[in-house]
């Protein structure tokens, strides 16, 4: 399985530059995937070391044969725990390319895409208990309403939740093809594919507990970074980007920025990039997935 087939890394140069790599430093790629970003980081290392995290078993096919690399088969929410097992207490930089890989989208059996007929799965960790099928067929209406409204920003989330509960009583949902056929009745005319994407995104976030996992990873990253260490995060939807932006700018996920007695901001990170970095037109033309990517770079406060 080649990297180009598995996943084309977005803003590769910008991510690498954002890390300001020390050839002898310790780095973490918490979303290894196809290994594109990791392989680029490794080119800049001499005696340094890179740890690559991924909970998806398919990613293991892309592990590079490099003595400076260690693969960690785990969810990035447990970054602190697993690095501790390797004796790593502090790192020089952490990279996170959030969202879903091209491979996961293009593999029909994974159930992430509306383009194929497959099982309603959507688990990034294929050993996890809850799949999209369980969510659709067992969750209460009020919980489905919340998931579609918050995670998918679906306008008619309540109507959709009611319809799903009614439909599943006689015909449980089992395939992506069957579910998208059902969704057509509730999608705005002319905007069907956008609607499908919103609903599928909401299900994927719920199945993989993505928002809570992201919060845990970000808090762990703040603790792990050395003073001046870099945090580089690329997100693909507003929910993720808002968490990252708030942590960098305010030092927390919600609320206002706190200041000390002298009016200095109290936050563990400070932004390196002014606002979000986005892909240029040339990259977007070559890789449409880059269109929605927002890259933020921060460094740990302190000396």
Backbone torsions as a table, in degrees:
resi	resn	phi	psi	omega
1	UNK	NA	112.6	-176.8
2	UNK	-84.2	157.0	-178.5
3	UNK	-62.0	-40.1	-176.5
4	UNK	-63.1	-32.6	177.5
5	UNK	-77.5	-40.9	-175.0
6	UNK	-67.5	-49.7	-175.7
7	UNK	-170.5	133.3	175.7
8	UNK	-94.7	115.4	-177.4
9	UNK	-64.9	137.0	-179.0
10	UNK	-91.0	140.9	178.1
11	UNK	43.8	52.2	-175.8
12	UNK	-58.1	-49.4	-178.4
13	UNK	-65.8	-41.0	-178.9
14	UNK	-64.4	-38.9	178.9
15	UNK	-65.6	-45.3	-179.2
16	UNK	-64.7	-43.6	178.4
17	UNK	-62.0	-39.4	-178.6
18	UNK	-61.4	-30.0	-179.8
19	UNK	-75.2	-17.7	-178.4
20	UNK	46.0	61.4	-167.4
21	UNK	-65.4	128.9	170.1
22	UNK	-91.0	120.9	-177.3
23	UNK	-54.1	-22.5	-178.5
24	UNK	-108.7	12.3	-176.5
25	UNK	-86.9	175.8	179.0
26	UNK	-112.6	127.6	-175.3
27	UNK	-131.0	159.2	179.9
28	UNK	-134.6	127.7	170.4
29	UNK	-105.2	103.3	-172.4
30	UNK	-80.9	-5.3	178.6
31	UNK	-131.7	71.9	-172.2
32	UNK	-58.8	-50.9	176.7
33	UNK	53.5	-118.5	179.9
34	UNK	-81.5	-4.4	176.2
35	UNK	82.4	6.6	-177.3
36	UNK	-61.1	-49.6	178.9
37	UNK	-67.4	-41.0	-179.2
38	UNK	-61.2	-43.7	-178.3
39	UNK	-64.8	-33.0	177.5
40	UNK	-70.8	-41.0	177.8
41	UNK	-61.5	-43.2	-178.2
42	UNK	-60.3	-29.7	178.8
43	UNK	-63.8	-24.0	-176.9
44	UNK	-96.6	-0.5	-177.4
45	UNK	-97.2	144.4	174.9
46	UNK	-109.7	-79.9	175.1
47	UNK	-100.8	3.3	-179.5
48	UNK	-73.0	174.7	-178.5
49	UNK	-137.7	146.0	178.9
50	UNK	-122.9	130.9	174.7
51	UNK	-107.4	127.4	-180.0
52	UNK	-111.9	122.4	179.4
53	UNK	-101.1	139.8	167.7
54	UNK	-163.3	133.6	179.2
55	UNK	-89.4	-10.2	-178.5
56	UNK	-85.9	120.3	-178.2
57	UNK	-60.5	-29.5	180.0
58	UNK	-62.3	-27.9	-177.9
59	UNK	-65.4	-23.1	-176.2
60	UNK	-64.2	-20.1	178.0
61	UNK	-69.8	-14.4	-175.9
62	UNK	-103.0	6.7	-177.1
63	UNK	-63.0	124.8	179.7
64	UNK	-77.2	148.7	175.1
65	UNK	-86.3	92.4	-176.1
66	UNK	-148.9	125.5	-178.2
67	UNK	-64.2	-16.7	-179.8
68	UNK	-89.5	7.1	-176.0
69	UNK	-123.7	138.2	174.0
70	UNK	-129.0	126.5	177.6
71	UNK	-91.7	134.8	178.9
72	UNK	-119.6	112.8	-178.4
73	UNK	-83.1	81.4	-176.4
74	UNK	-158.3	160.6	174.1
75	UNK	-70.4	137.4	-176.9
76	UNK	-65.6	-10.8	176.8
77	UNK	-65.3	-21.4	-178.9
78	UNK	-101.4	27.6	-175.8
79	UNK	-55.1	-44.4	-178.5
80	UNK	-64.3	-46.2	-176.9
81	UNK	-61.1	-46.3	-175.6
82	UNK	-73.9	-37.2	177.6
83	UNK	-65.0	-33.6	177.3
84	UNK	-60.9	-35.8	178.6
85	UNK	-62.4	-27.2	178.6
86	UNK	-94.9	8.2	178.2
87	UNK	77.4	17.6	-178.5
88	UNK	-98.1	118.1	-179.6
89	UNK	-106.1	-29.4	-179.8
90	UNK	-138.6	147.7	-179.9
91	UNK	-132.6	162.5	-178.0
92	UNK	-91.3	-20.6	-179.1
93	UNK	-168.5	148.7	-179.9
94	UNK	-133.6	129.9	178.2
95	UNK	-114.6	135.0	175.4
96	UNK	-133.2	118.2	174.1
97	UNK	-106.7	94.8	-169.9
98	UNK	-75.0	175.0	177.0
99	UNK	91.1	-151.2	-170.5
100	UNK	-117.9	143.1	-178.5
101	UNK	-81.5	158.0	178.0
102	UNK	-58.9	-37.8	180.0
103	UNK	-60.9	-44.8	-179.4
104	UNK	-63.7	-38.6	178.4
105	UNK	-66.6	-42.0	-172.7
106	UNK	-84.4	-4.4	179.4
107	UNK	-95.2	104.6	-174.3
108	UNK	-53.9	-35.4	-175.6
109	UNK	-68.5	-17.1	-177.6
110	UNK	-81.6	-21.0	174.4
111	UNK	75.3	19.8	-179.0
112	UNK	-84.8	-23.4	-170.8
113	UNK	-109.9	148.1	176.0
114	UNK	-84.2	-6.1	-176.1
115	UNK	-80.8	-16.5	-176.6
116	UNK	-125.3	161.2	171.5
117	UNK	-95.9	123.5	179.9
118	UNK	-156.9	178.2	178.1
119	UNK	-66.9	143.4	176.3
120	UNK	-75.9	83.4	-174.1
121	UNK	-107.1	-80.0	177.0
122	UNK	70.2	13.9	177.2
123	UNK	-82.5	124.5	174.0
124	UNK	-73.4	-35.5	172.2
125	UNK	-99.7	108.5	-171.8
126	UNK	-72.5	-2.0	175.0
127	UNK	-98.8	-2.9	179.8
128	UNK	-65.8	154.1	-174.1
129	UNK	-79.6	-40.4	-173.2
130	UNK	-92.9	125.4	175.5
131	UNK	-113.9	174.1	179.1
132	UNK	-61.4	-31.0	179.1
133	UNK	-61.8	-44.5	179.4
134	UNK	-65.6	-39.9	179.8
135	UNK	-60.3	-50.0	-176.6
136	UNK	-68.4	-34.3	-173.8
137	UNK	-94.7	-11.7	-175.9
138	UNK	-126.7	-22.2	-176.8
139	UNK	-69.0	144.4	176.4
140	UNK	-68.1	155.7	-176.7
141	UNK	-55.7	-43.4	-176.8
142	UNK	-64.6	-33.5	179.3
143	UNK	-73.7	-40.0	176.8
144	UNK	-62.3	-43.0	177.9
145	UNK	-56.1	-46.2	-178.9
146	UNK	-64.7	-44.1	-178.7
147	UNK	-61.2	-48.6	-178.0
148	UNK	-68.7	-36.2	-179.0
149	UNK	-71.3	-45.0	-175.7
150	UNK	-84.4	-52.3	-174.3
151	UNK	-79.0	-27.1	-178.0
152	UNK	-111.6	-9.8	-175.6
153	UNK	50.1	42.1	179.6
154	UNK	-78.4	125.5	-174.1
155	UNK	-63.7	-42.3	-177.9
156	UNK	-102.6	42.8	-174.8
157	UNK	-56.4	-40.5	-178.0
158	UNK	-67.4	-45.3	178.0
159	UNK	-60.9	-43.6	-179.6
160	UNK	-63.4	-44.2	179.8
161	UNK	-60.3	-43.9	178.5
162	UNK	-61.1	-43.9	-178.0
163	UNK	-65.2	-38.5	179.8
164	UNK	-64.4	-45.9	-179.9
165	UNK	-62.1	-39.2	179.1
166	UNK	-67.9	-44.6	-176.5
167	UNK	-66.7	-42.4	-172.9
168	UNK	-69.3	-20.8	-179.7
169	UNK	-62.7	-29.6	179.2
170	UNK	-111.3	-24.1	-177.1
171	UNK	-144.2	88.6	-179.9
172	UNK	-58.1	147.5	179.2
173	UNK	-80.5	138.2	-177.9
174	UNK	-138.3	-30.0	-177.6
175	UNK	-124.4	156.1	177.6
176	UNK	-64.0	-38.1	-179.5
177	UNK	-63.3	-44.8	179.5
178	UNK	-66.3	-36.5	-178.7
179	UNK	-71.2	-42.4	178.7
180	UNK	-65.7	-34.4	176.1
181	UNK	-62.1	-39.5	177.8
182	UNK	-66.4	-40.9	-176.9
183	UNK	-65.5	-25.6	-177.4
184	UNK	-55.1	-31.8	-178.2
185	UNK	-68.8	-19.6	-174.1
186	UNK	-114.0	-3.3	-178.9
187	UNK	-83.8	140.9	176.2
188	UNK	-61.0	137.5	-178.0
189	UNK	-61.3	131.0	-180.0
190	UNK	86.0	-9.3	179.9
191	UNK	-124.9	29.0	-175.8
192	UNK	-58.6	-46.2	-174.3
193	UNK	-68.4	-36.0	175.8
194	UNK	-64.1	-41.2	179.6
195	UNK	-63.3	-45.9	177.8
196	UNK	-57.3	-44.8	-178.3
197	UNK	-61.8	-39.6	-180.0
198	UNK	-65.1	-44.0	-179.0
199	UNK	-67.2	-43.4	-180.0
200	UNK	-65.9	-38.1	177.1
201	UNK	-61.0	-44.5	-179.6
202	UNK	-60.2	-44.2	179.4
203	UNK	-64.2	-44.2	-179.0
204	UNK	-61.9	-42.2	179.5
205	UNK	-63.4	-41.3	179.5
206	UNK	-67.3	-48.1	-177.4
207	UNK	-57.2	-40.7	-175.1
208	UNK	-99.4	5.9	179.3
209	UNK	49.1	45.9	-168.9
210	UNK	-65.2	-40.2	-175.3
211	UNK	-69.5	-42.4	177.9
212	UNK	-65.8	-40.2	179.3
213	UNK	-63.4	-39.4	179.3
214	UNK	-64.7	-44.5	178.2
215	UNK	-58.8	-45.5	-179.3
216	UNK	-63.7	-41.2	179.6
217	UNK	-64.5	-44.6	-177.9
218	UNK	-63.3	-41.6	178.3
219	UNK	-66.1	-39.2	176.4
220	UNK	-64.8	-39.1	-179.9
221	UNK	-62.9	-41.9	179.1
222	UNK	-59.2	-41.9	-179.8
223	UNK	-69.9	-34.7	-175.4
224	UNK	-77.4	-29.2	-174.9
225	UNK	-67.4	138.0	171.6
226	UNK	-72.7	159.7	172.1
227	UNK	-52.5	133.3	-176.6
228	UNK	76.0	-2.2	177.5
229	UNK	-64.5	150.8	-173.6
230	UNK	-102.3	139.2	171.1
231	UNK	-115.6	121.3	-178.1
232	UNK	-122.1	115.3	-175.5
233	UNK	-128.6	128.3	176.8
234	UNK	-113.8	122.9	-178.3
235	UNK	-119.1	163.6	-174.1
236	UNK	-126.4	-1.7	171.9
237	UNK	-146.8	161.7	-169.5
238	UNK	-62.0	-31.4	-179.4
239	UNK	-62.5	-47.1	178.5
240	UNK	-65.5	-48.7	-175.6
241	UNK	-60.9	-36.5	-179.5
242	UNK	-63.3	-42.2	178.6
243	UNK	-61.9	-47.0	-178.2
244	UNK	-63.9	-47.4	-179.5
245	UNK	-59.6	-46.8	-178.9
246	UNK	-63.0	-42.1	-179.7
247	UNK	-63.0	-42.3	-179.3
248	UNK	-68.5	-44.9	-173.2
249	UNK	-83.7	-33.1	-173.5
250	UNK	-116.1	-12.6	-179.4
251	UNK	82.3	6.6	178.8
252	UNK	-158.5	167.7	-174.6
253	UNK	-81.1	-24.6	-179.6
254	UNK	-139.4	158.4	176.0
255	UNK	94.1	-176.8	-176.9
256	UNK	-92.2	158.3	177.0
257	UNK	-66.7	128.6	177.6
258	UNK	-90.6	147.2	179.4
259	UNK	-127.7	154.5	179.1
260	UNK	-82.4	-175.4	-176.4
261	UNK	-56.7	-30.1	-176.9
262	UNK	-93.7	3.5	179.0
263	UNK	86.8	8.8	177.1
264	UNK	-81.7	138.6	-178.9
265	UNK	-64.8	139.2	176.5
266	UNK	-101.9	101.2	179.4
267	UNK	-157.3	147.3	-176.4
268	UNK	-80.5	-18.3	-178.0
269	UNK	-123.2	156.9	169.6
270	UNK	-135.5	143.6	-176.0
271	UNK	-66.1	141.0	173.6
272	UNK	-98.1	-44.1	176.8
273	UNK	-89.1	142.2	178.0
274	UNK	-84.0	102.6	-175.0
275	UNK	74.6	-168.1	-178.1
276	UNK	-85.2	141.4	174.3
277	UNK	-90.3	136.3	179.7
278	UNK	-122.8	160.5	-179.1
279	UNK	-72.7	151.1	178.1
280	UNK	-82.4	170.2	-175.5
281	UNK	-60.0	-35.8	-178.8
282	UNK	-64.3	-44.3	179.3
283	UNK	-67.5	-40.3	179.8
284	UNK	-62.3	-38.6	178.5
285	UNK	-64.9	-37.5	-179.4
286	UNK	-80.2	-30.1	-176.8
287	UNK	-141.9	89.0	-175.2
288	UNK	-54.2	-24.9	-179.5
289	UNK	-62.3	-23.8	-178.8
290	UNK	-70.0	-15.3	-175.6
291	UNK	-57.2	-40.4	-174.9
292	UNK	-95.2	2.8	-175.4
293	UNK	-77.2	135.5	173.9
294	UNK	-126.8	123.7	-176.2
295	UNK	-108.3	127.6	176.9
296	UNK	-123.5	138.2	-177.9
297	UNK	-124.0	131.4	179.8
298	UNK	-138.0	163.1	174.9
299	UNK	-129.4	152.2	-179.8
300	UNK	-71.2	132.9	179.8
301	UNK	-74.9	140.0	178.9
302	UNK	128.0	173.8	-179.9
303	UNK	-130.7	NA	NA
